[in-house]
Amino acid sequence: MDKLNGKKVLIAGATGGIGTQTARLLAGSGADVYLTGRKADALLRLADSLSVPHGRCFVADLTEAPAVSRMAEDITRQSGPLDILVNASGIGIIKPLEQLSLEEFQQTLQGNLTAAFLLVKAFLPGMKEGKKGLIINIPGVLGKVPMAGAAAYSASKYGLVGMMQCIREEVKRTEIRITNLYLGGVDSPFWDTIDLRVQKERMIRAEEAARAIWFLCQQPLSGVVSEMVLQPFNHQAI
Ligand SMILES: NC(=O)c1ccc[n+]([C@@H]2O[C@H](COP(=O)([O-])OP(=O)(O)OC[C@H]3O[C@@H](n4cnc5c(N)ncnc54)[C@H](OP(=O)(O)O)[C@@H]3O)[C@@H](O)[C@H]2O)c1
């Protein structure tokens, strides 16, 4: 736990199922957490419950470049480069191709890929200056294996994996770690707008997904966890 004491960690998607639990766990382990999400009320409620000052909360749509830049400038001015960026933001539009509109396809790419691009673009330079840092993204298993109905979602998540693997090559002479977390189904509000019959009681609990992130935040000095796969027992696909 000491390893997280005083670490500056931004949790994107802090208002979501996985992000909220991650914020709780990391703040409880002594990290200085910065929180971002779109829903102001939920964000500030979470901050209050964790005694995080409102100055460390950013209501932002991460698909909007100026909002992400402003947040990065503000955080950097407050406390210098981030130690850890946890990107737990994203959207799920899962439907077969014939029902999938161009708008939904583009929205998925924006939410899951462009937002991740903007976050990395904004926070990586500070990490590069310090030659250290950790970026955790959550492509999920649909960033590794295909599933019927997931054309848009998987396009965004495979894209995220490809993008982060290329960025890893660009920072490989530094101690910047790039970690992809492949989660199977997690019981969170993510599924609330998805028209699929799912068994939430058999999914990973959001607290357990957060524990995986907490573990990933404490990587050994001499090594890097490039990827982790965590799936419900009944969905062991890879
Ligand atoms: N749940 C699963 O089964 C599962 C499995 C594998 C991977 N994942 C991935 O894990 C991540 C977190 O998922 P979750 O289950 O915690 O989902 P969730 O409960 O739906 O939370 C999603 C979070 O992303 C934020 N968000 C979405 N679009 C945004 C945007 N344009 N700008 C800023 N914030 C945005 C939401 O903010 P607001 O609520 O404030 O709008 C919310 O905080 C996602 O990347 C998801 O793809 C989830």
The ligand as an ORCA input file, in Angstrom:
! r2SCAN-3c Opt
* xyz 0 1
  N     -18.380     -3.381    -17.571
  C     -17.790     -4.309    -18.333
  O     -18.281     -5.449    -18.475
  C     -16.494     -3.994    -19.021
  C     -15.743     -5.082    -19.535
  C     -14.553     -4.819    -20.199
  C     -14.105     -3.520    -20.337
  N     -14.841     -2.495    -19.842
  C     -14.343     -1.133    -20.035
  O     -14.043     -0.575    -18.770
  C     -14.253      0.831    -18.795
  C     -15.174      1.217    -17.627
  O     -16.384      0.511    -17.771
  P     -17.561      0.542    -16.669
  O     -18.083     -0.825    -16.619
  O     -17.083      1.201    -15.419
  O     -18.613      1.468    -17.428
  P     -19.652      2.560    -16.857
  O     -20.110      2.199    -15.506
  O     -20.659      2.734    -17.936
  O     -18.752      3.880    -16.750
  C     -18.256      4.528    -17.893
  C     -17.552      5.797    -17.467
  O     -17.052      6.438    -18.656
  C     -17.422      7.803    -18.624
  N     -17.559      8.313    -19.980
  C     -18.169      7.719    -21.034
  N     -18.066      8.501    -22.108
  C     -17.375      9.609    -21.730
  C     -16.963     10.797    -22.381
  N     -17.222     11.021    -23.678
  N     -16.273     11.717    -21.673
  C     -16.004     11.516    -20.371
  N     -16.356     10.415    -19.692
  C     -17.041      9.478    -20.365
  C     -18.767      7.822    -17.870
  O     -18.997      9.118    -17.396
  P     -20.470      9.649    -16.954
  O     -21.162      8.469    -16.307
  O     -20.184     10.732    -15.984
  O     -21.139     10.081    -18.184
  C     -18.450      6.811    -16.774
  O     -17.703      7.451    -15.759
  C     -14.806      1.152    -20.184
  O     -13.740      1.539    -21.021
  C     -15.346     -0.190    -20.666
  O     -15.326     -0.290    -22.080
  C     -16.023     -2.699    -19.162
*
